[in-house]
């Protein structure tokens, strides 16, 4: 009963604010994935990455979840992180950039492990360093994880779900590692399905030491129209 009530609640949102409500998904996605926003677009089949050469990480990561696949196998063993060789070496982030600092155990996935653990090849795709951003551990482990669980729950309920993840950088923000990977100011997740007139967006500031004891999903919900470039 609780799950049924929750499901009714999360579907009570209109899909797009004007002027995007009549724009097909393919054109809406191009609002994010284009030559202006992306130094390089990486197609990894199950997900796409809009990469930022200066930040050494993604601006956007998009994928479409199949509700028939998510939460079916649940591969628990974590693959190894790997450098994204499609990116020129001088613009890559590496595993070592995240070692010996507060991000050592918290390489934050944009496309999450848990949404792609239905087969080994798809899961390994999410361990590309191009899909990783520096996240403070309290955000990675206690707040961001909740919206990752939500995307899988909704995909199972309504069949498919589009997911767009975005990253906000500060031009004067700190960097980590030998390659000077930018530490995000914030990041967000947009989930939608036009057929079900459903859309929600969640925004997270990347703040060290943030008290997450009473954190709830609704604390991060924002107007989706404000996130469209």
N, C-alpha and C positions, 0 to 999 in steps of 0.2 A: 504493500500500500504506500509506503513512504516513497519508493522509487517512482510509482505512478504519479503521485502528487508532485514530486520534483520535476518529472518530465513535463507535466502540464505547465508548470511554472516557467521552465526555461524556454518554452516555445512561444511565449507571449510577447514576442518582439517582432517589429516590422523589419524587412530585410535590408533595404537601402534608403538612406535619406536622399532626397533630390540633390543633384541631378543624376545619381547613379542607379536609381531603382529600375530603370528600363535598359540599362547597359548589360549586354551579355557577359557571362563570366570571363570569357576569353579576353574581351576588351577591358574589363575591370582589372584583371590581373596585370594587363599591360600598363596600368596606371603606376604600378610598382616596378615591374620588370621591363625596363627600357634603357636605351643608351645614356640617357641623362642621369638615371639613378644608379646604374650598374657599370662598374669598370669592366666586369666580365660576368656573363651568365653561364652557369654550370648546370647542365642537365644530367642528373644522376638517375634518371628514369622514374624512381619512386618519389623523388623530390627535386626541386629546382632551387638554385642558390644565386642570388644577386649579390655579387662580391664587391667589396670596397678595398681597393689597393692600399689606400692610405691607412685605413684602420686595421688592415690585415685580418679582416673577418667580414661577415655578411652584413649587408643592409637589410635584406629580406630573405626568408626561406619559405617556399610555398610547397604544399602537397595536398593530395586529396585522399582521404581515408575511406577504405572500403569496410563497412560495418560487418561484413561477413568474415573478415580476416582478423580484425583487431580483437585482442583478448581471447585468442583461440589456442595458441601454442605456448606462449609465454616463455621464451628462451631466457634463462636467467644468467647464463655465463656471458660476461661482457667481452666483446671483441677488443682488439687493440686499436687505439687511436692511430690514425695514419695521416701523413702530410698529403694535401691535395695536389697531385702532380699535374693536374690540368692548369694550375695557376703558375705563372712564371716564378721561379725560385725567390727572387728578390721581394715578392709581394706575399709570400706564404707566411702563415703562422705555423709553428711546430710544437710538438708535445713538450719539448724542453722549455718553451716560453712560459709554461704554466707550472714549472717545478721550482721548489725552494721559495715559494711565496704563498700568500693566503689562498690562491686558486689551485693549489696542488691537488686537492681532492675534490675540487668543484669546477671542473671544466663543464660549463653549462651548455647542454644541447638546446638548439632551437627546434629542430625536428627530434622528438624524444625517443629514447630507447624503447619505452613501453608502447609506443604506437606502431612500431615496426618489428616487434619480436615474434611475428608469425612465421618468418622463415629467415634462415641465416644470412642470405645475400642481402635482403632488404635491411636487416638489422645492421650489418656491417657498413651500409651506406651512411648511416647516421653518425658513424665514428670518424668521418672525414673531419679534419681540423677546420675546414671551411664552414662547417655546421656548428662550430663551438665558439662561445664567447666567454669572457671572464665574468663569472657571477659570484657575488659574495655568498658564502655557504648558507646563511640564514634564509636568503631568497631562494636559492637553488633547491634546498632541502625541505623548506616549510611553506613557501607561498607559491612559487612558480609550478611546483609539482601538482598543485590542486587543479590548475587550469589544464594541465596535461591530462589529468585523469578525466576531466570534464569532456575534452574532445573525444576521447575513446567512448565514453558513456553515450554521448549524443550520436556518434557514428553508428553505434550498435542499435540505437533506437530508431533512427530514421534512414539508415541504409548507407548513405555517403555523406561526407562532410569536407568542405573546402577549408583549409587552414592556411592563414598567412601570418608569419611571424616577422616582426619588425624590430630594429635596433636603433636607439637614439644615442648619438655620440656628441661629446662636448669637444669643440675644437681645441680647447685648452685643458682637456682632461688628462688624467694620468695614463701611462702605458706600462706594460710589463714585458719582461723577457728581452733577449738579444734582438729580436725582430721588432720590438716596440709595438706590441699589440695593444690597441686602444681598449681601455676599460669603459664599457658603456655607461652612460648616464641613466639610461632606462631601456626597457624593452617591452614589447606588447604582443598580444595574440588576438587574431581576428578569426572567428569561425562562422561559416554560413552555409546554408542550403536554400536556394531560391524556391525549389519545389515545395518546401515546407514553410516558406515565408519566415525563415529563421536566421537571425544574425545576432552575435554578441561580441563585444571587444573588452579586453582586459589589459591594463597598463600597470607596469611595475617599475618603481624606482630602484636602482641598484645601490642600496645604502648599507654600508657596513654597520654591523651591530644593531640593526633594526629589531625591535621587539616584535616577534611574530606569534606570541602566545595566543592572542585573541583574533588572529587574522582570519578573514572570511573572504570568499570569492567576490562577494558583492562590494567589498571595500575597494576593489580595483577596477570595477566596471566603468567604462567610459563611452562616450558617444563615438560610434564607429566613423562617422563622417569626418571627424577631426583628425583621423589617422591617414586618410587618403591623400597622397601627394597632390 
